[in-house]
Amino acid sequence: MDGLQFINGVLLVLLISALLAKAQFHNYQSAAVIPPSFNPTRRNVTYHVGETALLECSVDNLGTKEVIWKNRNQKHVITVGSFVFVGNGAYSVSHPSNSPHYDLVIKNVQRHHAGVYECQVSTREVMSIDIQLNVIDPPANKHRYSSLTLSGAEFVDQGEAIRLSCNATGVLHAPEDVDWFFQGLKIQSSVQDEIIITKFHSPETKTLISTLEIERSKMKHSGMYICRSTDLTIKSHNVQVINAASKNRERAVNENGGETDDRSGRQAEQKNNNCSLLTIHFPTFVLLSTLSSILVYLPR
């Protein structure tokens, strides 16, 4: 009887374990099949002729599916994922690493680009959103970009980082891009040279923010830095790299110079005091030497 109870207990444990494993598997399957969903983005955008248009499409839980861009007025697709199927060079897809965004970029946008664009997800059911693109003539006698600012430290100790920030704010939209120059030469991000250039678009403020960072400054990095936007507006900023070793030696001389002079003065004063002391006690020294000589010749 005891053996039968033991077997029943083992079977019960196995049954419970199987049920738990099945429940966990169903939970995993449920979590794994979360369908894609669109994040809120602008559905109606307006650009001037010649600007770079950005049509936003952001999808969560995309998984192995693809994002497809189409123009309602055309039968063929424009892009699938990051691949472009229109070979005129105007279209591209902006998809930063680990980002849900698959934004359609149209360079040098023209009036014939205007229309309704579809951002689709490759699912069995139709899943898409529409974005209306409006293209208008540029404003007469008005700059495309309203302002450009460049900020950062003017003096940097050798070995410290140089950090500069360039903010380009547009009239209707953020500028397409900005470039960095040093002593007339264009600067590129470089791991070897420890140069990092980052760029961030802010549609809300119509601003493109770009930062230039040189992680370990050297004397050769002293000079004029320039930030230039795509409408050829420029701002300059001069940076002077200071030789830290020379600066420290100069600081040490300035801080310790008084102490050195005081120490020399004290040594000279002590020497003079010793000479004065020897002068004062010299007669006593002569008298003692005479008495010592007399005592030598006295009978014992």
Buried (B, 14 or more C-beta within 10 A) or exposed (E): EEEEEEEEEEEEEEEEEEEEEEEEEEEEEEEEEEEBEBEEBEEEBBBBBBBBBBBBBBBEEBEEBBBBBBBEEEEEBBBBBEEBEBEEEBBBBBBEEEEBBBBBBBBEBEEEBBBBBBBBBBEEEEBBBEBBBEBEEBEEEEEBBBBBEBEBBEEBEBEBEBBBBBBBBBBBBBBBBBBBBBEEEEBEEEEEBEBBBEEEBEBEEBBBBBBBBBEEBEEEBBEEBBBBBBBEBBBEBEBEBBEBEEEEEEEEEEEEEEEEEEEEEEEEEEEEEEEEEEEEEEEEEEEEEEEEEEEEEEEE
